[in-house]
Amino acid sequence: MTDTPSTPAPSSAPRNGGLALAVICIAQLMVVLDATIVNVALPSIREDLGFSASSLTWVITAYSLAFGGLLLFGGRTGDLFGRRRMFMIGVAIFSGASLLGGFAQNEAWLIAARALQGAGGAIAAPTALALIVTTFPAGDARNKAFGVYAAMAASGGALGLLLGGILTDLASWHWTLFINAPIGLLVLWLAPRVLDESQGSGSKLDVPGALTATGGMASLVYGLSNAATHGWDATSTILSLGAAVTLLIAFVLIERRHSAPLMPMRILKDRNRTGSYLIMLFLAGALFATFFFSSQYLQMVHGYSPFRTGAAFLPMPMTIMFMSLVVVRRAIPKIGVRPFLTAGPALAIGAMAVFATLDADSSYLHFLAGLLLLGFGMGCSFVPLTMTAVNGVAGHETGLASALLNTGQQVGGAIGLAVLGTIATHADEDRAAQLAGSGAAGRSPLEVANDIFVHGQGAAFTGAVVIAGLALVVSLALIRVKRPAPAVASAPAAPSVVVEA
């Protein structure tokens, strides 16, 4: 089925195109890096605000819960009410919540601010990608914009660790949140000056669909996150996942009958688009697990400071940016996206295999090998995934298409952490039992603790090999985008490609 855009694709490069792209990408980078920027600051936050070990996880979970739960709703609001308007509203909520969180004096205050940050991010992130589609003409200009955007999105997690380490070491954990406020104000000042407003579709918001989708996604993210800390058999996990299944089934039934659905099911009929969502879901599971386990590995096992931990990840975003902006963007017009969507997951598999072999005595070069493989893999994947996700989508549905890609990333990360966290926990318990008694003779408590952690991490990364492998299977089975088609004046508001039936 071919959709007709509600607004024509731009026919020429936009005025102030570089500044427009900078505004979009800075906002996206803020949203993405805030998923990890507080990770290295968690010990300081716990000491300062008196968090318990169990409640500390909510500093991360509150953000991902609101972000993942509201993404579909956020993406659709841009399509319905204007993308620039909703982009600015999302950035304003995000920046205000960051400022509020920086002043937090207790647990509840900080957790509420993080949830509000996630809500703002859920509006800003999908509308940012949709603004690229409607701002830049099909061809090299849009491919370049996609390359920069994808590099920011893929690098944000690692950059968040670096920035969080710098701010925590040189100032305090408060500045991991304060930093967003002035940046957000700059984005809000520039946005109306360099971005054009899109015309809303005129449809009414599908309220029942929005409620069931938001509730279902929030329950799913909560249930998966809860499983990592409380187990899959915990009552709270079972109830949350049961509610998620019920609400998401209700959502599908509502969408099939609604005259103006929040998510038209036809958007999933394209095998390439659906494949891109699934690849993102699996790659995110491996990527989020890498940040979670490796940041602890460097600090706990090797004694790195927060700043040094962040700096240790720096080669990864540099590699992603090089691949996205220099290699992939220039090669796609010649060879298409399919080779990269095969190479990316394959390299990620290799990276997870390298991380699985780390032990307490491994050198940084050993760690760096896995980090570079993962950087090359993500650099190969993110631009093609971004392009494929919005290819051929009607102009009034680009926000939804991009929201689904972000949803795949967020839910994939939650699934990955839940599954791999459970694997690591069981492996830790088994190793602790082996070392009990004479098994730990002659070893210090620190050496025993490091041994247990490394054993669990190795098991988790072995599981991550399987998750990354699923991304490769999906790529080989579903992706049929072969090469770019010649640009034509009447091209839809998304990258044109030739698709093999």
N, C-alpha and C positions, 0 to 999 in steps of 0.2 A: 504494500500500500504506500502510495506517495502522498506526503502531506504538503500543503502549500503554506509557506510562511505568512504570518500576519503582517510582517514588516519586511521590506526588501533588504537583501544583503547590501552592505556598503559597496559602492562601485569603485571607489578610489581610496587611497590611504587617508586616514583621518588627519585633520589638522591637530598638531600637538600629539601625534600618535605615540611618541616615546614617553611623554609625560602621562598620557592616559594609561599606557601599559604599566608604568611605574606605580601609579595609584592603585590599580587593580592588584598587582603582584605584591605590593607592600601589605595591603590588607589581607591577602591570602596567606602571606608569610606569617603575619601576626597570629592568625587563627591556628595555623598548623603548628607553629613552634610552641604555642601555649599548651599543647598536649604533652610536651616534655620539659618545658623550661623550668618547672618547679621540681622535677625529679631529683636533681642534685641538691636542691635546697630542702628536701624533706627532713633530713636530720635537724637542721636549724629550726624549721617550722615546728617540729615536734617538741624541741626543747623550749622554744620561746612561748608557744601557746598551750603547752601541756597536753598534746594529743597522746592518746594511747596508741599502741601498735596497730590495733584493729581499725580504729577510727581514722588513722593517718591515710589509709588507702582512699578515703573519701575525697581527699584533696584532688586526686586524679580521677576517681570514678564519677564525682559530681559533674565534672566538665564533660567527660565522654558520654555520660548518661543524657544530659540535656542536648548536647551536640548531636549525638546519634538519633535520639528520639524525635528531634524537631527538624531534621534535614529535609524530609519530603515536604513538610509544611512550608519551611523557609524557601525552598526552591520554587514552589508553586506560587507563593505570594509575589515573587518577582515577575512571573509570567502574567499574573492577574492585575497587579497594581502598578507596574513600572519597575524596571530593574534598577535604575539609578536610585530611585526613591528608596526601595527596599534595601539596596546595598548600603546606602547612607544610614538608614535606620539600624541595620545590623551592626555596622561599625560603631555607631554611637552607643548602642547597648553594650557592645563588647568593651569599648574604651571606658565607659562609665563604670562598668562592673570591675574592670581591672583596677581603677583608682580606688573604688570601694574596698576591694580585696586587699590592696596594699596597706590600708589603715586597719585591717582586722585585728581585734583584740581577744578573740576567743574562737573556739572550734566552729560553732554554728555560723558565725559571721563570715569566716573564710570559706566554708563549704557553700553557703548561700551565694556568695560572690562568684565562686567558681562555676556554679550551676548557671548563674545569669550570664557569665562569659560564654558558656556553651550555647545558650539560647541565641545570643548575638552572633556567634560564629555560624550557627546553623542557618541564619538568614544571609549573612555576608558571603559565605563560601560559595554556595551554588550560584548566587547572582553575580559574583565576580567572574566565574567562568562563562556564564551566559553573556556578560558584557563584552567579552573578547569576541564572541561569535558575531555580535551585532555591531561592534565597533570597527573591526578590521575586515577588509575584503578577502575573499577566497584567494588562495595562492600563497606567494612567498611571505607577504605581510602577515597573514594569519598564521602560517606555519611558524614564523619567527616568534610571534606572540605566544602561540601554544608552547613553543620550546622554553621560553622564559618562564611562563606560568608553571609548566610542569616541573622545571628545575626548582622553582621556589617550593612547590608543593612536596616534591620528593626530598628536598634537602632540609625542610623545616624542622623535622624531628631531631636530626643531628645538630643543626644550628641552635636549636632550643637548649640542648645539653651544654653546648659551648657557652652561649650567652648566659644561661642560668648559673654556670660555674663561675664566670667572670663577675657577674653582679653579686653573687653570694659571697665570694671571697673578698672583693674590693669594697662592697657596700654592705648590704644585708639582703635577706630573702625578700623583704618588702619590695625591693626594686625589680624583682622578677615580674612583678605585677605593675608597679608604677610606670615602667618603661613604655607600656602600651598607650598610656594616656596622651602624651604629647604627639606620638606618632599618629594616633587616631584622630586627633584634632587637625593635624596637617592633611590627612586624607580627606576629612570632611570639608576642609576649606578648598581643596583642589578639585574634588569630585564634580561639583556643579560647573566648574570652569573648563574641564577637559573631557567630561563624559556627557554624551547625549542621552536624553531620556527615551525609553522605549514606550510604545503605546500599549496599554494593557489590553488583554483579550476581551474584556467586557463581560466575561462570565462571572458568576457568583462563586464564592469559595465553597467547596464541597465540605461543609462542616462535619457531617457524620464521618466522611472519609478521613478528614483531618484528625478528628478525635481518635478514631480507631487506629490509624496509622501511627500517630504520635504515641498513644498509649502502648500499642504493640511493640514499636521499636524501643521505647524507653524500658518496657518490661524485659525485652530480649537482652538489651545491653546490660541492664541491672542483673538479670539472672546469670548471664555469662560471667560478668565481673565478680558476682557474689560466689560463683562456683570456684573461682580461683582461690578465694580466701576461706570459704566455709565448707567447700566440698559439694559434689553433685547431688548427694543424698540429703543435704540440708533442707529443712522444710521451706525456708525462705527462697532457696534456689528453685525447688520444685514448683512452688506456687507462682513464682515470677515467670518461669518458662511456660507453665501451663496457661497463665494469663496472656502471655505473648502469643502463643499458638491460637488461642481463642479469638483474641482481638485481630490478629492478622488474617485469620480465615474470614472473620466478619468484614474486614476491610476489602478483601477480594470480592466478596459477595455484593457489598455496597457498590464497588466500582463497576461491576458488570451490569448494574441496573441503573446507575445514576446518569442523568442526561449530560452533566458537565463534570465528569469524574476528576478527582484530585490526581490520579495516575491512570490515564487511559492504557489499558492492557496492550494495545497495539504497539506501544513503545518497546515492549519486550519481544515482539515477533521477529525483529531483525537479529539473526544469529550472531552477527559480528558485534552488535551493541551489547547483547546479553553476554556474549563471551568476554567482552571487555570488563563488564561489571564483575563477573566471576573471577577473572584473572586478578583484578584489583583486590577482591576479597581475600584470595589466597596469599598474594604477595604481601598484603598488609599484615596478615597473621604472622608471617615470618619476620617482617620488618619491625613490628612493635615488640615482638619477643626479643629481638636483637638489642634494642634500646634498653628494655627492662633488665635482662640478665647481664648484658655486657657492662652497663654502667655500675652495677653492683660488683661484678667481677673485678673491675679495675680498682674500685675503692676498697672493697673488703679483702680481696686476695693479694693485691699488689700495693695497697696503701696509697693510691692516688688521691690528691686533693680534688675538690669539686672543679676547680679551674683546669687542672691537669687532665681530669677525666673528660671534660668537654673538649679540650684541645686534642686529646687522643682521637676523637671522632672526626676531626676537621678534614682529613683526607677523603672521607666519604662524600660530604656535600660538594667538595671541589671536583671529585670525579663525576658525580651526577651532573653538575653544571657543565663540565666539559663535554660529556657525552650528549646531553640534551641540546646544548646551544651550538656546539661545533660539529659534532658528528651526525647525530640522528636527524636534526632539523634539515641539514643539507643533503642527507642521503635519501630521505623519504621521497622527494620528488622523482628520484631515479629508480629506486628499488621498492618503494611502498613500505607499508608498516608491518607486513606479515613476518619478514625475517627478524625484525627486532622483537616482535612479540613471541618468537621462538627462542631467540638468544637470551632475552632478559630472564625468563624463568629458569633456563638452564644454568646461567651464571649464578642465580640466587641459590639453586640447589648446591652448586659447588661451594658457595660461601657458607651455607649452613653446615656442610660437611666439614669444612675447616674449623668453624667455631666448635663443633662437637668434639674435636680432638684437643682443645685447650685443657691444660692442667695447671696446677699451682706453680709450676716452674716454667711455664711457657713464656717466651720473650714477647716483647711488643711487636716484633717483626712477624711473628706467628699470627698474632691478633690482626695486624695490619693486612696480611694476605687475605683473610676473610673479609675484612672491611672493604678493601679495594674491589674484590669480586662482587660484593653486594652493591657497591657504588656503580660499577659498570652495568650490573644487571638492572638496577632501578633506573639508571640513566637510559638504558635501551628501552625500557618499558613505559615510562610515564608519559612521554609525548605521544606515542602511538595510542595508548589507552585513552588519553584525553581527547584526541582527534576522533577516534572510533566511537567513543561514547556519545558524541553530539552529531555525528555524521548523519545527514538525511533527516534530522528531526525538524518538525515544523518550527518556524521562528517563535511562535508563542508557547513552545514547550521546551526550549533549550534550558531554561532554569530547572525544570523537572529532570531532564536528562543528566545534567551536571550534578543535581542533588543525589541521584541514584549512584553516580560514580563515587561521590563523597560518602554516601551511606555504605557502599561496599567497602571502602577503606576503613570506616569507623567500626562497622560490625565485624569485618574481618579481623581487625586488631583485637577486638573484645573476644572473639572466638579463639583466636590464636593464644592470647594470654591465658584464657580460661583453661583450654586444653593443655597447653604446654606447662602452665603453672601447676596443674594437677599432676602431670607426669613428673615434673621436677620434685614436687612434694613427696610423692611415693618413692621416688629414687633416693631422696634424702633420707627417708625413714629406713629404707632397706640398707643403705650404706651405714647409717648410725648403728643399726643392729649388728652389722658385720664388725664394726670397730669397737663395740662394747666389750669391756673386759680386756683381755690380753691383746686384742686387735689394735689397740691404741697405745700399747706399751712403748715407753721411750719417746713419745710424741707430746708436744705441748698442746694445751686446749685450743690455741689458735690454729695450729697445724691440723688438728682433727676437724675443727670447724671449716677450714678452707677445703679440706679433702671432701667433706660432706657436700658443701656448696658446689664444688666443681663437678662432683659426680652427678648431682641433680641437674646442673646446667648442661652437662654433656648429654644426658637423656633427653632433656627438653629440645636441644638443637638437633638431635637425631629425629625427633618427631617433626621438627621444622623442615627437615629434608623432605619428609612425606608431604607436608603442606605445600611447599614450593613445587614439589613434583605434580601436585594436582593442578597448579597453574599452568604447567607445561602441557599436561593432558588436555585441559580446556583449550589452550591455544591451538594445539594440533587438530583437535576435533571440531572446533567451531569457527575459528577465524578463517575467513575466505577473502579478505581484502588483499588485493594483489598489488595494485599500483595506482597512483593518482590519475584521474581522468583530466583531459584538457579543460581548462577553465573556460566557461562560457558566460555571457552577460547575464543570462537568466538563471544562473546557478542558485540553489537554495542557500539559506543562511547557515551553512555548515560546510566543512571541507568535502569536496567531491572525490569519490573514489570509484574504481571499477571493482565490482563484486562478482566473484565466481559463484554460480548457482550450485 
